């Protein structure tokens, strides 16, 4: 039926356009204004197999007639006033509309509405929960738990499969934007902007109940609203500029708390359920809090003596959040510590300073220096937990004897850089760079860390057809006085003296640990003939953490690429590219155990993982003007192959969990586009073509997902999931035929 409708509409559209092609003009005059524009109507028949969710992850491809593009422009004949309207994919989930109007040289107003879909799953996800906003309820529960035998009557496996209903997991982001620019007189410019972003839909969200024993995966009801406001002005003189700007961001989460029935407390349903210390009737989780941020920014530039130019920016902000605290647990059978405050009273004050000086006093020598400061001043109130805290929804309070005090983390970062570039000859230039960074943290393992970087960049261009650029940079980061116990939250019965020093010394968090980094870059472009251009590049980054016995050990990235553009004749153009990305990494993990057991620093308690990620991307295409200004053809093919391998070893002691290799992950993607464009009239084009897209994936962590996973992992026999598979393979064939006309 859809195919017949497509053919009928296409035939009518062709007849209409051909009938009026002879009278269509380049523009339309209406009084003191001229109107011009273009529009297109396209039919999209298609055939698809496999899962739709991956194919349409960020787009909407309906099998119907659509208007993919519409443009309208109105100009006054004096060229003072204007109005422009653009739209794309009218009526679809990824539609976009834009309207601009104003007076040249005086003011400009722009309004836009844009939508971005994100489809997670439309084929396999299901849930037994009924939902009202953030509350998830069950009409029934399993009668048998803890068994691995799915054939047992009333077992979790049977219950979840029988009582679950399909649900689509997707988000839709809508953006409404307004921008105004006003220049009342030379030198003065005022800007104002407003953006409203709404994100709505459902996505997978994992929770735990009964301590950390049971996983319950829910479809989180997402409903975010964000308002961004910007107001500012700038004055430009002959030798200096000065600007002031204010930004505000207001975020509101319309669903701030999740509450769900626990299917593994089988004492009853709803009000009949009975809380117990070891098994709660319901779970509760506080989601992302509503908050606001305000920033004031002052910028300026100045031309100074001795051929020096100054550029500077100073900003100060306030980030505020005062979400109400939830009780530690919703479980009425657990005695809860008292909270002396009802909300966070969060207050963070970021300050940023950026100053740059550029000097060109000496011939062939460019000098640049900069200083940057970022200070995150956290003024949020501390909270003293005199009765300790509840770690989960079951069990007694922890650290009840000593109490705990929350600590608002803060940090500051300073950067100083120097660059010197010198043109040695007409075809050879070199640059030397040096950078220093000081990171100061509060209540972290490293309070003050320094990193220095230095290296050259060389440009060689012996002829107009040859360019070579190479760069190298060495980074040295120190982590003095690393104290892993400074930020440790101790478990019940564990004191600092009982924590083994070798365990603390072994652990290094990669963002704070000492690091040695090497970065190498290479790029070349060769044009041996006027119609041939070859290019190639290579990027290399190596990270090594010399003092980290536990955690990240090494990370190496390679990224070579080559490509060409060839135009043998004026009406034909060929192009191709190949990129190879490879990442090799090594990590070491340590089994967590009580101090009374085998110490965690012993070799037989360690796991070592080595991973390799490889991605090959290839593209080849051509643009042909078969008949000048009449018939054009574009052919393009793309292929990508990705592979992830993880090899694990270690933990050979008796009774220890043995390290095993993770199943390899592979992804393949093919795309072919063939598009013809035929000019029926100087203002009427006929476009038709074919689009092929195929994707396949092998990912053990996703491919095996289903509502009940107990037959795959014994630890999941009392857990339920949505069963969504996010990377399903598909194959799609899409044809299109459209008419574009200009006026």
C-alpha positions, 0 to 999 in steps of 0.5 A: 500500500505504501509503495502504491501511494509513493508511486501515485504521489511521485507521478502526480508531482512529476506531472505538476512540475513538468507542466509548470516548469516553463513558467517558473522564474528565478525569483518572484517580485512582490512590491518592494520585495523579492521572493526566492527559495527552493523546495523538495518532495521525496518518496522513500520506499525501503526494505529492512531486516533485523532490528530497527533500533540501531538503524534509526538510532539518531534519525527517523527513516519512514516509508512514506512521502516526506519534505526533506528540505524547504527554503524561503528567502525574502529580500527588500529591493533596497537590500536593507531588510531580509527574512529567511526560512529553512526547514528539514524533515518536516513532521519527522522526529528529527525535524528542524525549522529555522527563521531569520529576519532583520535589517542588514547592519542593524539587527538580526533575529533568529528562531529555531526548533530542532529535534534529535531522537535517540532510539535505544530499543524497539524490539526486545525490551519488556518489563512487568512494572506498571508506572506512574511518573517515578513510581513502579508497581507490580500486580503480582510477584513470583512465589519461588525465589533463589532456585536455578530451575526455570521449570519450577512453578512460580519461579522468577523466570516464569513469572517475569516472562509471563507478566512482562509487556513490551516497551520502547526505550527512546529519548526525544530532545527538543531544542527551542532557540532564540538569538538576537544581535543588535548593532546600534552604532559603530563599535557597539554590539549587543547579543541576547540568546535563549535556549530551552531544551526538553529531554523526554522518554524512557531509558534503561536504569539499573537498581539494586535491592535487598542490599546488593543481592538483587538487580532490578532494571527499570525503564527510567521516565526521563523528563528534563527541562533546561533553560539557557540564557545569555546576555552581553555586549561588546565595544570595539575601538581602534586598538582595544575591545571590551566585552561583558557577558552573563550566562545562566543555566537552569535545570529541572528534573520533573521526575526526581525520585524512583520508587519501585516494588521489590519482586523478591520480597514475596510476603505480599503485593502492595500494602500486604507486603511486610518489610524485613531487615533483610528484605525491603518491600520497596526500593527508592533512589534519588535521581539527578537534582534540579540545579542552576548555574550563573556565570559572568565573563569579562573579555578584552583585547588590546594592541600594545607597544613593541608589536604585542597583542593582549587577549584576556578573559576573566569569569566568575560563576555560582553553581547552586543546588539545594535538593532535599535529602531523602532518608537513607532507606525506604525500608521501615524495618531498618532504624535510620540515623538522624539527619540534622539538615534537610537539604544540601545547600550546595554552593560552588564558585568557579573562577577562570582567568585566561591571559595571552600575549603575542609578540612579533617584534623580531623579524621571522620570530613569533613569541606567545605566552599564556597563563590560565587559572581555574579555581573550583571553590566549593562552599557547600555545607558539610554534613555530620552523620553522627549516627553513621550511615545506611549503606543499602536498604538492609542492615544496621547503620555503619560507623555508628560509633565514630560518625562521619563528616561529608567533605566538599571536594574542591580543586584549582588548576594553573597553566603557564605556556611559552611558544616560540616560532621561527621561520628559519628559511622560506621553506622551513620553520620550527616551533618550541613549546613549553607548558607547566601545570599545577593541580591543587586538590582538597581531600584527595590522594595527591594534594599538589601535583605538577606536570611539565610538557615540552617539544618541537613542531617543524613545518617543511614546504620546499615547494608549493606542492609539498608540505610536511609537518611533524611534532613531538611533545613529552609530558612528565607528571609527578604525584608526590606524597601520594596518600591513598588513605586520605580519602578512604571511607573505612568500613565498620570495624576497620581503622586506619592502623588496620589498613595494610600500608602495602595495599595503600601504596599499591593503589594509584588512581590514574588521574592523579598518578605519576605519568609519562606521556609521549605524543607524536604527530605527522602530516604530509600533503603532496600534489604532484599534479594539478589534479592529484592530491595525496595526504597522509598522517600519523598520531601516536600517544603513549601513557605509562604509569611507572609507580602504579602497581594497581590500576592503569599501567599503560595506554598506547594509541596509534592512528595512521591515515592516508587518502587521495583526491583525483580529478582526471577531467573537469567533469569527474572527481574521485576520492578515497580515505583509509584510517586505522585506529589502535589502542593497547592498554594494560590494567591490574586489579586486586581482589578485595578481601578482609585483612585477616585473609591473604593480604591483598598485595600478594601476587596470587590475588592480582588480575592483569588485563591486557586489551587491544581495540582496533578500528579500520575505516575505509571510504571511496567515492566519486562525483561525476557531471555526466552532462554539464548542468544537466545530469550528475552522479554521486557514488560513495562506499564506506566500510568500518570494522571494529574489534576489541580483545581483552586477555586476563591472567592472574589469581592462581591461589586455591579458592580464588576467582580465576581470571578469564579472557573476555569474549571478543567484541566485533562490529562491521558496518557497510554503507553504499550511496548512489544518487542521480540528479537530473535537471529537468529545467533550470529551476527544476531538478529530479533526484533519485537514488539508492542507499544500502546500509548493513550492520552486524555486531558480536558483543557477549555483554549485550547479545545474551541479555534477556529478562531473566539471566539465571541460566547464564549467570548463577548470581543473576537467578534473583534479578530481572532485566529489561532484556534490551539488546542495543546493538542488533544487526540489520540490513536496510535498502532505501530508495528515494525519488524526489523533485526539487524546484527553485523560485 
